[in-house]
Structures are given as C-alpha cells and as structure tokens.
Amino acid sequence: MKLSAFKKLGSALLSSAMLLSLAACDKESDVSSGTSGAETTSGTTSSASENNIYAYSSLLACLENAEMKITKYDWMNLGYDDSNWLFPKENIPCALADLTGDGIEELLVLEYKENLSAKLEVYSYNETAKDSTVILTVDDLNMQAEAARGMVIGTTKDGNLVIVDCPRTESEYMTSVVYTFNGTELLPTESAVLFISFNDDYSESYINYKVNDNGVTPEEFSEKRDSIINSMDQLLQYAFVNGDQLKAKVSGMTSKAMSYDAMHEYLKGKIK
C-alpha cells in the first residue's frame, strides 16, 4: 500500500472514521400497502402490528433508495477468494438489529466508498414521524482485501452496537468502538484506537494508543480492545478478519447479514 494511503488511514481512524449523522432518508416511504388489514382475532385493528407494517415499509423504501450504492460496494470490494477468511460476499451488505430497544429492528447497510472502503449507515424508524432516519453513519471502514484488512460489526448482550475496524493483525490497525443510543442518535461510549502516523522518514513514524480519546500504554489499549471484542454477543457482519483472538471470537458466532436481494424480500414479507 502506498505511503499516502497509510497517512489517510491514520487520520481517518481519529476523525472521519467515526462520523455521526442525523440526515433523513432521502426517499419518501410508501406505507399505503398492507396497513389496513392488520387485525386481531376479535376483529379489531392491532396498532402494534400496524406500526410494524409502517416501520418495515419505511425501511424497505430506505433500502431501495440505497440499492445502487449497496450493490456497487458488493461488486467492487468483495469479489475475492475465501482464503482471506471472507464471509461469503452475497451475505455482507445488510443486517437487522434492534439497537434502540423499542422493539423495532434497525436496518444496517454497507455502501460503496472510494478506495475500496465502505460506509455503514443505520436507519431507524420513528413512530411519531412515520418515517425512517439515519441515526449513525460511519465512513471509511477499511475493506481492502489486498492488505488483509476488514471490519466486524456486532452487538452486545444489551443491544449496543460494536464496530471493529481494520483487524489486520492481533495488535495493529485496530479501531474498536461501542455505540449506545441516547434517544436520538447512536453515540460512541467506549473506544480503543491504534493510530499510526507515517512519515516519509520511516524512523520518525510513531504509534499512538488511545482509549476513550486518552493516550494510554499499549497494554492498556490491548485490555480495552479485548474487552470490547469480548462484549460482542451477536454478529451482524464481518469480512477479512485477522488476529487470533478476534478470529476465534467471530468464528463461534452466526452472522445475521443478508444480501440486498434477501433483505428486500424479507422486508417485503413483513409488510404483507
């Protein structure tokens, strides 16, 4: 990899890699289909069932709006041999998980970014607005197969989102972050970041270890990183995983990721 790419990686890990967004989904939800037929056995309309129909209809509209970027990502980044311990490419782009604790699942999609990186967006349904918004955007997730880098996305037992970026080796290029929901957006609450600053003179390059934005020793970094990795209870997506501990952790979990087509059919089935 070129030196400039490493410089870009270093800055991305501390800044642009963990950007949050509240941008609304650009596409209006079409919720007219199927909303009038949700009835209980007594013949009365079930508001909970109707709300779920609105929710899945709205998420389906967001998925369709992102189709081009999802399929382009899949084509550009995941056409590599499984020898790199790559999860089958058709299962990578989309997943569902209830990250807000409201009983309605959020939609997670991986979209195309330049330079073989990915962009994660999490869409959440707002019952009051009857629409879905993006409550988390993470830019520049590294999906560079030739450098054996990748990402892991999972959840903790209490539903918090875990993102591990750049698991190249057991100790290098790791960004591990736990996100919790504050009622409006997903916010990073725990993080372990290894940042390498490369200089043209390699002898002047240096490594920074940070936990929750504070400089720490390599040992403290490793302890926090391992704690975050071990807190994962459910796997959503992963690819190009290296590092013995992380690989062992993920290999024992079942992924809930789906292809675009599978997610599209799943959401359509939910609103019928």
Summary of the structure (lengths in Angstrom):
residues: 272
radius of gyration: 19.5
end to end distance: 48.6
largest distance: 76.2
contacts: 878
relative contact order: 0.17
helix: 33%
strand: 31%
